[in-house]
Amino acid sequence: MAVEVQGGGLIVGATVSNQTNDHELLGPVLEQIPPGIGQPQEVIADSGYENGQAVAELENQSLLKIYYPPRRIHNRRGSAAPRLSKRDKLRAQVRCLMQQRIDSERGQQLLQLRKIWAEGCFATIRRVLARLRRFGI
């Protein structure tokens, strides 16, 4: 779901998927935004959309700047640094970039707006669905 956070918190795009995670869905969600609204210049997403390759491609294709809090990295193999594949190196670079963006003043502003507008929309949807389930609808 795409929610406009600078104005009234309107839902401007949505997509439904049966995928188990959101890794591949950032592009399709952004494509659902009607052309009349205009293309976003900044996107704040949750860490479920973390996909270094997709973020790099989306940012290279447009003037889009993407922000999301990176997931924590857990080293389960002990203290030795593991050898990273190309994919893992890209992921680590994007995580570092996302941490810098989220830590910036603008990143913190967008994160606060997301908590107000986007999470508010999700809470409303969950509340309505819970009521519908309670009445068997």
C-alpha positions, 0 to 999 in steps of 0.5 A: 500500500502506498500512502501519501505522507506529506498531505492528508495521508491518503492511500494512493496505491495498493497491490495484493500479493500472495508472496510471503514477504515484500522483497519484490513488491516495492516496484509493483506498489509504486506502479499502482500510483495513478499518473495524475498524482505524479511520481514520488520523489521520496519513498519511505518503506518498512524493512520488509521491502529490503532488496538491494538490487531492486532499490538500486534499479528503482533509484537508477531508473528514476529520480526516486530516493528510497528510505527504509530502516535496515534490518539488523545483521546477525553473525551466527558463525561466530566472530570471524567475518564471513566471505560475502557473495556479490549479492551479499556485498550489494545488500551490505552496501545498501543497508549501510546507505539506508542506515545513513539515510534513516539517520539523517534529519530528512530520514527521521522526518519521513520515519515520523510521518510514516508512523503517523500516516501509514501505520495509522492506515494499517491500524484502521484496516486491521480494526475494520477487518477484526469487526467484520470477522467478529460479525462473520462477514 
